[in-house]
Structure formats: structure tokens, C-alpha cells
Amino acid sequence: MPEWADACRWTGKKGHVYAPVEVLQDIMKQFPWLDNHLIYHDIGQSIDFLGWHIQPFKVCHGKNGFSYAYRFIKQRFNWVYCPDSIHLKDKEKAFLFDLQLLVLGTSFYREDADPKTRSVYDMVEALQLIDEIHPVQAVFTHMSHGVDITHPYLLPANVMLAKTGMEVHISLRCPGPANITIGKESTLRSCPSFSIPTKQLCR
């Protein structure tokens, strides 16, 4: 966040931060000088952005307390970005059903550390969660140095590891899998689609 604010300072533009109010309060407490270059927006229970209806929901982050995940809804397409979670309860899992795509944080393939010290699912646990919620596709992200993306991990066909340069193209004209592209090579092709920009921008 400070690096982004510095970029905004050097470009002479204001950055816009959208988050639940308690997240904004934590940012302002930890980095009180950032509001010189950033504008904060409380998204409340939901926000509409670029045609997507976005719902934040609090999830267990293990030893780190809690974090937020986000459910994105447009027409018949539903997907969730949940990079920091573990030990989800039924109330939290309720946001994870009926998904075309789940982006989920998994730090290791299998993590043997004391569960009380952990904060993110491993892949084995994540696959158990996927068996319960049945997303059409899933992408594992937030991987640590303990993950070798060239290793042939035992993953279902609808689950893949995130890679540098990966683009996720969302198809809205028909149900089914998202079009997942790494660089310019498409690994899955479906209906006409568009990509969601994920870079932080100052304006």
C-alpha cells in the first residue's frame, strides 16, 4: 500500500481504495500518512463496479485473525476471490456455493505445521473444500516457496495453479468453465469472453 501511494505521489494522481470500513480503519491506523495520496471508499455490504455486483464477506484467517473474501456476480456468472482463509465455517462457506470460478489461497501442497499456527489452507484441504462446494473451476494462488508449479501435483482437471501472466477470461453468454489463459496461450476455450483487469491504478 505505501508503494502504491508513492506511485500516486510521483504521478500526481489520487489512488482510490475500496474496502469494508474496518479494513480502511486498519489501513489509516497503520499508515496515517497515505490519505495524502489515496481516497478511501467504504463499500458497505456490497458495491457495483464495472457491471459486477461485489459482496465482501469476512472469513477465518487462522492465527492472523480474519480477512475478507469477495464474491463477484454478473448475469449468471458467479466467482469468488478468497486468498487468505482456513477452517471456514458453514456461514462463511455459504458464499462459496454455485460458483463458476473459485480463486483460493493455498500456501503449500500439504502443510504439517501445528494447525493453531496456520492461516491459509493447503492444497489437500482445499480439495476437500472443493469437493463440498463444487465450483465449476478453481485456481489456487497465494503459494509459498514450498510449491513447485512444475511438479505434477494430483489435482482434478478443473483445478489449476496460478502462474505469472495468467489471465482469466470470463464468459457471460453461456454457463460453463471460464476461459483461462496463460500469457497468450488459451488452455481452456469456451464462449466469447472478456478479461477482468486486476492492476491497481491511480486516477
C-alpha positions in Angstrom: 0.0 0.0 0.0 2.8 2.6 0.8 4.5 1.7 -2.5 1.2 2.3 -4.4 0.7 5.6 -2.6 4.3 6.6 -3.6 3.5 5.8 -7.2 0.4 8.0 -7.0 2.5 10.8 -5.4 5.1 10.7 -8.2 2.4 10.7 -10.9 0.4 13.5 -9.2 -2.8 11.4 -9.2 -5.0 10.1 -6.4 -5.4 6.4 -5.8 -8.9 5.0 -4.9 -9.1 2.3 -2.2 -12.4 0.3 -2.0 -12.8 -1.9 1.1 -15.1 -2.6 4.1 -14.9 0.2 6.7 -12.9 -1.9 9.3 -10.2 -2.6 6.7 -10.0 1.1 5.9 -9.7 1.9 9.6 -6.8 -0.5 10.0 -5.0 1.0 6.9 -5.5 4.5 8.2 -4.2 3.5 11.7 -1.2 1.7 10.4 -0.4 4.2 7.6 -1.8 7.5 8.6 0.1 9.5 6.0 -1.4 7.6 3.0 -4.6 9.7 2.8 -2.4 12.4 1.2 -2.4 10.3 -1.9 -5.2 7.9 -1.5 -9.0 8.3 -1.4 -10.9 5.7 0.8 -14.3 4.3 -0.1 -16.3 2.2 2.3 -18.1 -0.4 0.2 -20.5 -1.4 3.0 -22.4 -4.6 2.3 -21.7 -4.5 -1.4 -20.7 -2.3 -4.3 -21.4 -2.2 -8.1 -18.3 -1.8 -10.2 -17.8 -2.2 -14.0 -21.1 -4.1 -14.2 -20.2 -6.5 -11.4 -22.1 -6.7 -8.1 -19.4 -7.3 -5.5 -20.1 -8.7 -2.0 -17.4 -8.7 0.7 -17.6 -11.4 3.4 -15.4 -12.0 6.4 -13.5 -15.3 6.6 -11.3 -17.0 9.2 -7.6 -16.3 8.6 -6.4 -18.7 11.3 -3.7 -17.3 13.5 -3.9 -14.0 11.7 -7.5 -13.4 12.8 -9.8 -12.6 9.9 -9.6 -11.4 6.3 -12.2 -10.6 3.6 -13.1 -12.5 0.5 -15.2 -11.1 -2.3 -18.0 -12.6 -4.4 -18.5 -11.2 -7.9 -21.8 -11.5 -9.7 -22.8 -10.6 -13.2 -25.7 -12.1 -15.0 -25.4 -15.9 -14.5 -21.7 -15.8 -13.7 -20.6 -16.0 -10.0 -17.0 -16.2 -8.8 -15.1 -15.7 -5.6 -11.7 -14.4 -4.7 -10.6 -15.8 -1.4 -6.8 -15.7 -1.0 -6.5 -15.7 2.9 -8.6 -18.3 4.7 -8.7 -21.5 6.6 -11.1 -23.5 8.8 -14.2 -22.0 7.2 -17.5 -22.5 9.0 -20.9 -23.1 7.3 -21.8 -19.4 7.5 -18.6 -18.5 5.5 -19.0 -21.4 3.1 -22.5 -20.2 2.2 -20.8 -17.6 -0.1 -18.9 -20.4 -2.0 -21.7 -22.3 -3.5 -23.0 -22.0 -7.1 -19.7 -20.7 -8.4 -18.3 -20.9 -11.9 -14.9 -20.0 -10.6 -13.1 -20.0 -7.2 -9.8 -18.3 -6.7 -8.5 -19.7 -3.4 -5.3 -19.2 -1.4 -3.2 -22.4 -0.7 0.2 -21.9 0.8 1.6 -25.5 0.4 0.5 -28.8 -1.2 0.5 -30.3 2.3 1.4 -28.2 5.4 2.5 -30.1 8.5 2.7 -27.2 10.9 0.6 -27.0 14.0 -2.9 -26.1 12.9 -3.0 -23.4 15.6 -0.1 -21.6 13.9 -1.5 -21.7 10.4 -3.5 -19.1 8.5 -4.1 -20.5 4.9 -5.4 -23.7 3.5 -3.0 -26.2 1.9 -4.0 -27.8 -1.4 -5.1 -31.1 0.2 -7.5 -29.3 2.5 -8.6 -27.0 -0.4 -9.5 -30.0 -2.5 -11.7 -31.3 0.4 -13.4 -27.9 0.4 -13.9 -28.0 -3.4 -15.5 -31.5 -3.1 -18.0 -29.9 -0.7 -18.9 -26.7 -2.7 -18.4 -28.0 -6.3 -17.2 -24.9 -8.2 -17.0 -25.4 -12.0 -13.4 -24.4 -11.9 -10.8 -23.4 -9.2 -7.4 -21.6 -9.3 -5.0 -21.9 -6.4 -3.0 -18.8 -5.6 -1.0 -17.4 -2.6 1.5 -20.2 -3.0 4.7 -20.2 -0.9 8.3 -21.2 -1.8 7.3 -24.8 -0.9 5.3 -25.2 -4.0 6.9 -26.2 -7.3 4.5 -25.3 -10.1 6.3 -27.6 -12.5 5.6 -30.6 -10.2 2.7 -32.8 -11.3 0.5 -32.5 -8.2 -2.5 -34.7 -8.0 -5.2 -32.1 -8.9 -8.6 -32.6 -10.6 -8.9 -31.4 -14.2 -10.9 -28.4 -13.1 -8.3 -27.2 -10.7 -5.0 -25.4 -11.6 -2.2 -23.4 -10.1 -1.9 -19.7 -10.7 1.1 -18.7 -12.7 2.7 -15.4 -13.6 1.0 -13.9 -16.6 -2.2 -15.9 -16.2 -5.3 -14.2 -17.4 -8.8 -15.3 -16.5 -11.4 -14.6 -19.2 -15.0 -14.6 -18.1 -17.7 -15.9 -20.4 -21.1 -14.4 -19.8 -23.1 -15.7 -22.8 -23.3 -19.2 -21.6 -22.7 -21.3 -18.5 -19.6 -23.5 -18.1 -15.9 -23.0 -17.5 -14.1 -19.7 -17.6 -11.6 -19.3 -20.4 -8.2 -19.4 -18.6 -5.3 -18.0 -20.5 -1.6 -18.1 -19.5 0.1 -15.3 -21.5 -1.3 -15.6 -24.9 -2.0 -19.3 -24.9 -5.5 -20.4 -24.0 -5.7 -23.6 -22.0 -9.5 -23.8 -22.0 -11.8 -22.4 -24.6 -15.5 -21.7 -24.1 -17.9 -18.9 -25.1 -17.0 -15.3 -26.3 -15.4 -13.7 -23.3 -13.6 -10.7 -21.9 -10.8 -10.3 -19.3 -11.0 -8.5 -15.9 -8.2 -6.0 -15.3 -6.6 -6.7 -12.0 -3.9 -4.0 -11.8 -4.1 -1.2 -9.2 -4.5 2.1 -11.0 -4.2 5.7 -9.9 -6.5 8.2 -11.5 
